[in-house]
Amino acid sequence: MIIQSTNVWLASQFVEAQIEIEGQKIKRVYPYGTHPVDVDYNDHKIVPGFIDIHIHGGYGIDTNDATFDEMVTLTKKLPSEGVTSFLPTTVTQSEKVLMRAVKNVADVEKQQTSGAQILGIHFEGPYLNIDFKGAQPGEYIVKPNVEQFEKIYETSNGLIRVITLAPEKDENYELMDFCNTHNIVVSQGHSGANYQETLMAIANGVKSITHVYNGMSRFHHRDVNLTGAAFRVKDVFGEIIVDGVHSDYSNVHTFMTSKGKDRAILITDALLGKGEPVGSEYQFGGHPVRVFEDGSLRLLDLDAIAGSTLLSNRGVQNIIEKVGLGWEYAVNASSLNPARLLGIEDQKGYIKSTYDADLAILDDDFNVVATYILGKCEYRC
């Protein structure tokens, strides 16, 4: 199959080109008009498919509580946002709930044949700093426990790829050591670490910072803390929620330009209210939440933001139109940088020969025209 457009993202720019897809891969890329095509997308933009590494759910579905069929439904809904792969993300809960959740994701991943590809699990909590828990249920936050986590990891069939934890609570970095030896990315989040503690955590394996600005010790010009470390340490990745609610767009600009185009990662941190009407109410981690007009999902009993309802294609749009950065920042943050963090940048994140045929096609208003996942059209075919 050959598709073409006058706006294909190649070598950090839009180029007139054709993409030949064979099986699950991009076979070759040709100059525009070289061969007869199966689909001509005219001037629509073709970019690498989006990779959301931090998403709790959406469309009424939550990773912690989902059934097998519900998780399958989530994989089929996400291509409407241009998402081609993702990490279903847990939230702090009892060991029993987390064990069931990771097993369910593993079962779906094992049998998956369509929809957004499950690349692994992002295990957020329960090993957090309760003083910076945000919407995480404080009653289930516990001290990092290697024995407990190893049991959960085995139940996930080794599918946990990222863990968010508070390193200052991990005595002698024992859980981090386990993660380092099992190729699990450690992301520092819901943490009250100061600058020195953060540097030590990075030296002991932290590779990313979870949802920068949210759930962490604050930046001050005389007390840098974790937020300042996210700016200062250039080789550590940093997640950012670009919905205009979790962080003002001017502060997103400050973070992304400080971090640089190669280390900032767009996440949705979306909850089950994504794609649902304003006013919809749910239970999240045992607490009532409601979808508000500004797109946030808020805890009703604590009057706090629980998470977002951000669509990935709108996050890309916000980076360009609201934050004021260009397409290279947006494409890298939504696709290439997540692939780099997961160590799969030799398979995903670029449009080039031998790479997975994961593609999002967008119109001028950032609406998704079509989504291809592993060579198969999964949305608006």
N, C-alpha and C positions, 0 to 999 in steps of 0.2 A: 504494500500500500504506500502511496505517495501523497503527502499533503503539502500545501504551500501557502505562503503569505508574503506580503511586502514588508512585514514587520516580525521577523524571527529573531529571538534573542541569541546572538552568537558573539562570542569574544567581547562580552560586556557592551554590546551595542545592538540596535535593531538593524537587520539586514534583509534584503529581498532574497528568499531562499526556499528550497524544497527540502522536505524531510522524508526519507524513505524508511519505513518501518517494516521489519521482518521479525515475526514472532513477538517476543517481548522487548526487543532491542531496536535502537536506532541503527540501521545498517549503514546509511550514507547520508550526507548533506550535500545538496547540489545548488548551483546558482538558480535563481528563479527562472521558470519557464524552460528548463532543460528537458524535462520529460512530461508526457501526459500525466495528469494528476487524478486521483480519486476524489479529493476534496480540495477546493480552492477557498481559503478563508479570507481572500481579498486583502484588506488592510487591517484586519483584526490582529492583535498582538499574540504571538505564540511564545510562551515563557516556560521554563522548567516547572513541573508540578510542585505545589506547595507541600511542605512537610511541617506538620504541627506536632511539636514534641511535648506540648503541655496542654492537654485538653481533657477535662473531666467527663465531658459528655455534650449532649445537645439533643434537640428535638424530642424532649421529654425523657431522655435516656441518660442514666448515670453509671459510670464504670463500676462504682462500688456495689450497686444494687441490680445491675442489668442481668437479664436472663440471656441465654445463648442467642435466642432469636432477636432480642433487643440489640445486642452488640452487633449482630449481623446487619440489622437495620441501620445502625449508626454508620457502619462502613459504607453503606449504599447511599446515605444522605450526604456525606462529606464531599463527594465529587462535585456537587452543585456549587461548592465554594472554590473549586479548583484544587482541593486537597487530594493528593494522590497517595500519601502515606502519613501515618501518625503514630503517636504513642498514647494509647488510652492511659489516663492518669488517675491514680487512686487519691483518696483523701483520708486523713487520720480517722481510724475507727478501731474496733476491737480486732484482735488477732483472728477470730473466727470469720468476721466479715471480710477482712483483707485476704485471708486464705481462699475463701470462696471466689472473691473477685478476680484474683490473679489466675486461678485455675480456669475460670470462665473465659478470660481473655485468651489464655493458652489454648483452650479447646477450640475457640473460634479461629485463631490464627492457624492451627494445625489443619483445619478443614477449609480454609478460605480459598475461594476460586474467583472472586470478583469483589468490586468495591475498593475503597481506599485501603491500601495495604497496611496491615499491622506490622510495624517494624520492631515492636517490643512494648514494654510497659514502663511508664514513668511512675515510680513509687514515691509519692509525696507524703511524708509523715509515716509513722507517728513519732519519729525521732527528732523532735523539734524543740525550740526554746519556747516555753509556754508564755513568756512575756511578749513574744512576737508572733503569736499563733494566728493572728488575723481571724479568718472565719473557720480555721481548723478547730474541730471540737476538742476543747481543752481537757475534757474528762478522759480522753483516750491517749493523750500525749505521754510517752514513756521515755526513759533513758535508752540510748542506743544499746542494742542487745544482739550480739553476733549470733548466738544460738537460735534466738527467735527468728532473726532475719534469714539465716541459712535455711531454716525450715520453710519459710515463705518463698524464698528463692527457688528451692527445689520443687515446691508445689507449682510454681510458675513455669516449670520445665526450662529453667534458665532464661526466661524471656524478659526479665527485668534488665533494662538497658541504662536507665537513669534513676538515681535516687536523690531526692532532696532531703537534706538533714542539716542540723545545727552542729557544726564541728566542735564548738566549745562544750557541748554536752557529751561528746564521744571521747571517753577516757582513754588516753594514750593512742587515740586514733585507731582503736581496734576494729570498729566496723568499717572505717574507711580503708584499712588495710585489706579486709576481706573483699571489699568492692574493687580495689585496685587489682587484686590478684584474679578476679573473676570478670574483668573487662566491663565493669559497671561504672558509668560516668557518675562521679560525685558532684552534685550541684549544691552550693551553699545557699540555704534559704530559711525563712522563719527563724532568723538568727540574730542574736544580740551581740555578736562578736565585734570587738574593737578592731582598729586597723592592724595592730600587731598580731592579734589572734587570727585575723583573716590571712595575713601573709604566711603564718605558720600552717594554716589549713591548706593554703595553695601549695606550699612546699610539701605537704603530705598527701596531695592527690586531688584537691578540688580543681575541677576543670571548667566550671561554669557557676554563674550566680543566678538564682531563681527569681523571676519577676522583679527586676531591679526597681527600687523605690518602695516596693510593697513588702511588708513582712520582714523588715530588717532595721538595724540601728541606723540612725539618720546621719547625714553629712552635715558637718559644721566646719567652718574654715580653720578652727583650732582643734577640732576633734573629728578626724576624718571618718572613722568607723567603716562599716561594710560598704555603704553606698559610695563613699569616696574611693575605696579600693576597687570597686567595679569600674570607676572612671580610670584609675591610675594604672592598673595592671593590664597591659595591652594584650597579652597572650591568653587571657582567660575569657571565655565566652560569657555573654550576659543576655538573659531573656528580657523581653520588654513587651508589655501589653499596650498596643497602640489603639485604644478606644476613646481617648480623650476624657475618660472617667478615672481610671486607675492612676494616670499621670497626665498632667497638662502637656499639650503638644510641644510647648517650648522646652519643657524639661526632657521630653523624649528626644528632641533635637540635640540638647546638651549631652545626653547620654550617648546617642548614636554617633555623633561626630567625635566625641571623646574616645569611645570604644573603637571606632573605625569601621569601615565597610565590611571587614572580614571576620568580625567577631560578634556583632549584634545579631540576635535571633528574635524574629517576630513570633510570638505565641498568642493564642487566643485566651488561654486559661478559662475556656468556656465551660459553663455548667449546663445542666439539663434544660435550662430555660432558653438556650440558643435556638432561634427559629420558632419560638413560641410567642403568642400574643402578649402584649403589655397587660399586666395584672395577673398573669398566670402564677399560681402558687404551688410550691413543692416542698418536700422534705429534703434537706441536704445535710448529711452527717448527723441526722437526728434533730435538726433545727429547721423551723419554717423559713422559707425564702420566697420572695416575690420578684417578678420582672418589672422594672421601673421604666419610665418614659425615656430616661437617658441611656437605656440599653444595659444598665447594670442589673445584677441580681443581688438583692440585699437581704440580710438576716433581719427578720421582723422582731425577734426577741432581743437583739443586741444593737439594732440600728447601725449596722456596719455593712460594707461591701463584702459580698461572699465570692463574687467572681463576675465574669463578663458573659455577654451573649454575642461577642464579636464573631463575624464571619471572616474567614481568612482573606478573601478577595477584598473586603472592605478595609482590613488592616493594611494591605498593600496600597490601596487607594489613599488611606490616611497618611502613610509615610510620604507619599508624593505630594498630595494636595494640602494636607494639614500641617505636617511636620516640615515640609519644604525641602525634602531631599529627593534625589533623582532615582531613576529606575535601577541603577546598579546597587544602591543601598537597599531598595525594596526587594529586588530579586534575590540578592545575597541573603538578606534577613529571612526571607520566606522559604528559601529552598537550599541554596548552596551551603550556608553556614550551619543549618541543622544537620546537613549531610556530613559536614566536616566534623562537627561535635561527635557524631555517631561513628565516625571512621568509615563512611561509605561514599566519600566524595569521588571515588573511582567508579561509582555506579549511578549516582543520582546528583542532581544539582546543576548539571550542564546539559545543553543540547549539542551532543557530539556523537560521532560514530562509536559503537560498542556500548554506549550507556543505555540504561533502562529507558524505554519509551514512555516516560511520565511527562505529560504536557498539559498545560492549562491555556486555553484560548480565551482572550478577553476582548470585549468591545471598548469603545472610547469612554464609556461610563463605568468600566471595570466590572460589568456584568459578565458572568461566565457563559461563553458561547458553546464550549465543549471541553471535556476533560478526557484525556487518554491515560490509562494506567496499565503499565507493562504491555503496551501496544494495543490494548483493547479500549475502544471508545466506551466510557462508562457513564457519560452524561450528555444529553442532547445530541444523540448520534443521528 
